[in-house]
Amino acid sequence: MKTLLALEANPQANIAAADLTLQIKALFEACPNLCGFVVEDLSGLHGDVDPYEGESRFVITQVSFGTPFSQGDARMVCSVIVGAISELIAEQPEPYELLRGRTFARTLH
């Protein structure tokens, strides 16, 4: 489990964490039926040490929805998730370390 304690020593990581929080919050607001998803590192899935030579490669798994969704709608939401995360990583590499292996879930208040 990743904690925020490691972020305190790195101001750039604090900025990345704040950007990540805003992006994830925006994702859940844009996709009201989305309940959660997991971001996994592709190197762990392939069993290779680093098959992509340092590139930030990820896959979205365990996407869940509150109510049944058509396959087309589910693919669209998955594309939105991948697009948002890819954009965030392209802008700054720090969020990738915060994303790997994380589960993101909608919070209900």
C-alpha positions in Angstrom: 0.0 0.0 0.0 1.4 3.4 -1.0 1.2 6.1 1.6 1.5 9.9 1.4 4.4 9.9 3.8 6.9 9.3 1.0 5.6 12.4 -0.7 6.5 14.8 2.1 10.2 14.6 1.2 9.6 15.5 -2.5 7.8 18.8 -3.3 7.4 17.7 -7.0 5.7 14.5 -5.8 3.3 16.7 -3.8 2.3 18.6 -7.0 2.0 15.3 -8.9 -0.2 13.8 -6.1 -2.4 16.9 -6.2 -2.8 16.7 -10.0 -3.5 13.0 -9.7 -6.2 13.6 -7.1 -7.9 16.3 -9.3 -7.8 14.0 -12.4 -9.2 11.0 -10.6 -12.0 13.2 -9.1 -12.8 14.6 -12.5 -12.9 11.0 -13.9 -15.5 10.0 -11.4 -17.5 13.1 -11.9 -17.5 12.7 -15.7 -18.5 9.0 -15.4 -21.2 8.8 -12.7 -21.7 5.1 -13.2 -18.0 4.3 -12.6 -17.4 2.7 -9.2 -13.7 1.9 -9.5 -10.7 0.6 -11.4 -7.1 -0.6 -10.9 -4.0 0.7 -12.6 -1.4 -2.1 -13.1 2.1 -1.9 -14.5 2.4 -4.0 -17.7 5.9 -5.3 -16.6 4.3 -7.1 -13.7 1.7 -8.7 -15.9 4.2 -10.0 -18.4 6.6 -11.3 -15.8 9.5 -9.4 -17.4 11.7 -7.1 -15.4 11.2 -4.2 -17.8 9.8 -5.1 -21.2 9.3 -1.5 -22.2 12.7 -0.2 -21.3 11.6 2.4 -18.8 8.5 3.6 -20.6 5.4 4.2 -18.5 3.2 1.3 -19.6 0.0 0.5 -17.8 -3.2 -1.3 -18.1 -6.6 -0.6 -16.5 -8.2 -3.6 -14.9 -11.1 -4.5 -12.7 -13.3 -1.7 -14.0 -16.6 -1.7 -12.1 -19.9 0.1 -12.7 -22.8 0.8 -10.4 -25.4 -0.4 -12.8 -25.2 -2.6 -15.9 -23.6 -0.9 -18.8 -23.7 -1.8 -22.5 -20.3 -3.1 -23.8 -20.0 0.0 -26.0 -20.6 2.3 -23.0 -18.1 0.4 -20.9 -15.5 0.6 -23.6 -16.0 4.4 -23.9 -15.6 4.9 -20.1 -12.4 2.7 -20.2 -11.1 4.9 -23.1 -11.8 8.0 -21.0 -9.9 6.5 -18.1 -6.9 5.5 -20.2 -6.9 8.9 -21.9 -6.9 10.9 -18.7 -4.1 8.8 -17.1 -2.0 8.9 -20.3 -2.4 12.6 -20.5 -1.4 13.0 -16.9 1.7 10.8 -17.3 2.7 12.6 -20.5 2.6 16.0 -18.7 4.8 14.8 -15.8 6.3 11.4 -15.0 5.8 11.5 -11.3 2.2 10.4 -11.2 3.1 7.1 -12.8 4.8 6.0 -9.6 1.7 7.0 -7.7 -0.6 5.1 -10.1 1.1 1.8 -10.3 -0.7 -0.9 -8.4 -3.4 1.5 -7.1 -7.1 0.8 -6.8 -9.3 3.9 -7.3 -12.8 3.7 -6.0 -15.7 6.2 -5.8 -16.3 7.5 -2.3 -19.8 8.0 -1.2 -20.8 10.7 1.3 
